[in-house]
């Protein structure tokens, strides 16, 4: 059996709208809203009708994105997908049990219907303003490599760095595709260990023949150098604005998250340490890197990290407050271990 449907990727600024099914065999899975094309309808007409029925909303169908062909167990699906805008503010969940607005870095956080999941790299390209085929490659072949790294450096970390890097890129006359590739690849060298990961990332990038579909040899060298120069403990200033952008984007200075990532790294790499050993390791690392006189350097004046670094330093100075934060995170991270 063949079914023809339409789907609306409703965009508002840097977010897209996702809905959770409340019925049927795929209940609780996530999808982009839409439905069947009825007899006598063209896809755009069907999409306008379906969104009125499902969400009591009016949309503008802005551009065609992609047609998905997918074999489900009992039928073959043809799904025509369009980028859309919401007209007005009203959205009512008439058929779905939940909905979310998702930024690029949160797209992969949901359990998607299989046909809808394949759209995510294409949507990422739209949200990030980068080449579509490059996004398909990086999101499907490169960023999934982070799944094997420690908990603080998995796919969500890579995508957070990508998003922050491209936000910073808005302030400079740079190639968004180069920034995207450098940020997506910056930690691939963790496969060789943390101490040399920046150098290994550069080596991996230079050997990625696929990148030559989008970049010249000089541009690939720029991407490799940006990865090599991103490390917080580097003694030298990054060699290009791309290195500065990736280095700054890699430094998400949010006190609770910094402390959590430090604990996560310790648990992953020093499992033999007792709780007090992890506390001393966390305290020492935070002082050495982020404390007054620490080695961390900031490179981009447009980054919000300067104010956040001072906030983190105030926590580090107050050792009792830091210990309280450590204990709370420790309990959460070790609860199921």
C-alpha positions in Angstrom: 0.0 0.0 0.0 1.2 3.5 -0.9 0.3 6.6 1.1 1.1 10.2 0.0 1.3 12.8 2.8 2.7 16.3 3.4 4.6 17.7 6.3 5.2 21.3 7.5 8.5 22.3 8.9 7.3 25.5 10.6 10.1 27.8 11.3 10.3 30.8 13.7 13.7 32.5 13.7 16.2 29.8 14.8 13.6 27.2 15.8 11.3 24.6 14.2 8.1 23.2 15.5 7.8 19.5 16.4 4.7 17.5 17.5 4.3 14.3 19.5 1.8 11.7 18.2 -1.0 10.9 20.6 -2.5 7.9 18.9 -1.8 4.8 16.8 1.1 2.4 16.5 3.6 5.3 16.7 2.1 6.9 19.8 4.6 9.1 21.7 7.0 9.4 18.7 7.8 12.8 17.3 7.0 14.1 13.8 6.5 17.3 11.8 2.8 18.1 11.5 0.8 17.3 8.4 -1.2 14.5 6.9 -2.6 12.8 3.9 -3.1 14.4 0.5 -6.8 14.0 -0.4 -8.2 13.4 -3.9 -8.2 16.6 -5.9 -5.6 18.4 -3.7 -2.2 19.5 -4.6 0.4 19.1 -1.8 0.3 22.8 -0.8 -3.4 22.8 -0.5 -3.3 19.6 1.6 -0.7 21.1 3.9 -2.8 24.3 4.6 -5.9 22.1 5.3 -4.0 19.7 7.6 -2.4 22.5 9.7 -5.8 24.1 10.1 -7.2 20.7 11.3 -4.3 19.7 13.5 -3.2 23.0 15.0 -6.1 25.5 14.3 -3.4 27.6 12.6 -2.7 29.4 9.4 0.7 29.0 7.8 2.7 30.4 4.8 4.1 27.6 2.7 7.5 29.2 1.9 9.6 26.7 0.0 9.8 23.0 -0.9 12.4 21.1 1.2 12.4 17.5 0.2 10.3 14.4 -0.7 10.9 11.5 1.6 10.3 7.9 0.3 10.1 5.5 3.2 9.0 1.9 3.6 7.1 1.3 6.9 6.2 -2.3 7.7 2.7 -2.1 6.3 2.9 0.7 3.7 5.2 2.8 1.5 5.2 6.5 2.5 5.8 9.4 0.1 6.1 12.6 2.2 6.4 16.0 0.6 8.0 18.4 3.1 7.9 22.2 3.0 9.5 25.0 5.0 6.7 27.1 6.4 6.0 30.2 8.6 3.3 30.6 11.1 0.8 33.4 10.4 -0.4 34.7 13.8 0.4 33.2 17.2 -2.3 30.6 17.7 -1.2 26.9 17.8 -3.7 24.4 19.3 -2.9 20.7 19.7 -6.1 19.2 18.4 -4.5 15.8 17.7 -1.0 15.7 19.3 -0.2 15.2 22.9 2.8 17.6 23.1 4.8 20.0 21.0 8.2 21.7 21.2 10.1 24.5 19.4 13.6 23.1 18.7 16.9 24.9 18.0 19.5 23.2 15.8 21.3 21.7 18.8 18.1 20.1 20.1 16.9 18.5 16.9 18.3 15.1 17.7 17.1 15.1 21.3 13.7 13.5 20.5 12.6 10.0 19.3 11.5 10.8 15.8 9.4 8.7 13.4 11.9 7.1 11.0 10.8 9.1 7.9 10.9 12.4 9.8 14.3 11.7 11.3 15.9 11.7 7.9 15.0 15.3 7.4 17.1 16.6 10.3 20.3 17.3 8.4 18.3 19.2 5.8 16.6 21.2 8.5 20.0 21.8 10.2 21.3 23.4 7.0 18.3 25.7 6.9 18.7 26.8 10.5 22.5 27.2 10.3 22.6 28.9 6.9 25.1 26.4 5.5 25.5 24.2 2.4 22.8 21.4 2.5 25.0 18.6 1.2 27.8 19.5 3.6 25.2 19.4 6.5 24.1 16.0 5.4 27.7 14.7 5.5 28.7 16.3 8.8 25.4 15.4 10.6 25.2 11.9 9.2 28.9 10.8 9.0 31.0 13.0 11.3 29.1 14.2 14.4 27.9 10.6 15.1 31.6 9.7 15.8 31.3 11.7 19.1 28.9 9.0 20.4 32.0 7.0 21.5 33.6 9.8 23.5 33.1 10.6 27.2 29.8 12.0 28.4 30.9 15.6 28.3 32.0 15.3 24.6 29.2 13.5 22.8 27.0 14.6 19.9 25.2 17.3 21.9 28.6 18.9 22.7 29.6 19.0 19.1 26.3 20.5 18.0 26.4 23.1 20.8 29.9 24.2 19.7 28.6 24.4 16.1 25.7 26.6 17.0 27.8 28.9 19.2 30.5 29.1 16.5 28.0 30.2 13.9 26.5 32.7 16.2 29.9 34.3 16.7 30.6 34.1 12.9 27.8 36.6 12.4 30.2 39.3 13.7 32.9 38.6 11.1 33.4 38.3 7.3 34.0 34.6 7.3 32.7 31.5 5.5 29.9 29.8 7.4 30.7 26.5 5.8 34.3 26.6 7.0 33.2 27.6 10.5 30.6 24.8 10.5 33.2 22.1 9.4 35.8 23.3 11.9 33.4 23.3 14.8 31.9 19.9 13.8 35.3 18.3 13.6 37.2 20.1 16.4 37.1 17.2 18.9 37.4 14.1 16.6 40.9 13.6 17.9 39.5 12.5 21.3 39.8 9.0 19.8 43.5 9.3 20.5 43.3 10.7 24.0 42.7 14.1 25.5 46.3 15.3 25.7 46.9 15.2 22.0 43.3 15.3 20.7 43.7 18.8 19.1 46.6 17.6 17.0 44.9 14.4 16.1 41.8 16.4 15.1 44.0 18.3 12.6 45.4 15.1 11.2 42.0 13.5 10.8 40.6 16.6 9.0 43.6 16.7 6.6 42.9 13.1 5.7 39.1 13.5 5.3 38.9 13.2 1.5 35.2 13.9 1.5 35.8 17.5 2.6 37.3 18.1 -0.9 33.8 18.1 -2.3 33.3 21.5 -0.6 36.7 23.0 0.2 40.0 23.8 -1.4 43.3 22.4 0.0 43.9 25.8 1.6 40.5 25.9 3.2 41.0 22.4 4.6 44.2 23.5 6.1 42.4 26.4 7.7 39.8 24.0 9.2 42.6 21.7 10.5 44.5 24.6 12.1 41.3 25.8 13.7 40.8 22.4 15.3 44.5 22.3 16.4 44.2 25.8 17.9 41.0 25.4 19.8 42.4 23.9 23.0 42.0 26.0 26.1 45.5 25.3 27.3 47.2 26.3 24.1 50.1 28.7 24.8 49.8 30.5 21.4 47.0 32.6 20.0 45.0 30.8 17.3 46.4 31.3 13.8 43.2 32.6 12.2 39.8 34.0 13.0 38.4 30.6 12.5 40.6 29.2 15.2 39.5 32.0 17.5 35.8 31.4 16.8 36.0 27.6 17.4 38.1 28.1 20.5 35.6 30.6 21.9 32.6 28.5 20.9 34.2 25.5 22.7 34.3 27.5 25.9 30.7 27.5 27.1 31.3 29.1 30.4 28.1 28.3 32.3 29.1 27.5 35.9 26.8 24.6 36.6 27.6 23.0 33.2 31.3 23.5 33.6 31.3 21.8 37.0 29.1 19.0 35.7 31.4 18.3 32.7 34.4 18.3 35.0 32.7 15.7 37.2 31.6 13.7 34.2 35.1 13.6 32.8 36.5 12.4 36.1 34.0 9.6 36.4 34.7 8.5 32.8 38.6 8.6 33.0 39.3 8.0 36.8 36.6 5.5 37.9 38.9 4.2 40.6 38.9 7.5 42.5 36.7 7.7 45.7 34.3 10.7 46.0 36.8 12.8 47.9 39.4 12.1 45.2 37.0 13.3 42.5 36.3 16.4 44.6 40.0 17.3 44.8 40.4 16.6 41.1 37.4 18.8 40.3 38.6 21.6 42.5 42.2 21.5 41.2 41.1 21.5 37.5 38.6 24.4 38.0 41.2 26.5 39.7 43.9 25.7 37.2 41.8 26.4 34.1 39.1 28.9 35.2 40.3 30.4 38.5 42.0 33.8 39.0 45.2 33.5 37.0 44.0 30.3 35.2 45.2 29.4 31.8 41.9 29.9 30.0 42.1 32.8 27.5 39.1 34.3 25.6 39.5 35.5 22.0 36.3 36.9 20.8 35.0 40.2 22.3 31.5 39.6 21.1 31.2 36.4 23.2 29.2 36.4 26.4 31.9 34.3 28.0 33.7 37.2 29.7 30.8 37.9 32.2 30.2 34.2 32.7 33.8 33.6 33.5 33.7 36.1 36.3 30.6 34.4 37.6 32.3 31.0 37.6 35.4 32.5 39.3 33.2 33.8 42.1 31.9 30.3 42.7 35.5 28.9 42.6 36.5 31.5 45.2 33.7 30.4 47.5 34.9 26.8 48.1 31.8 25.9 50.3 29.5 27.0 47.4 31.6 25.0 45.0 31.5 21.9 47.2 27.7 22.2 47.5 27.5 22.3 43.7 29.9 19.4 43.3 27.9 17.3 45.8 24.6 17.9 44.0 26.1 17.0 40.6 27.8 14.0 42.1 24.6 12.6 43.4 22.9 13.0 40.0 25.7 11.6 38.0 26.3 8.5 40.2 22.7 7.7 41.1 22.3 4.8 38.7 25.9 3.6 38.8 
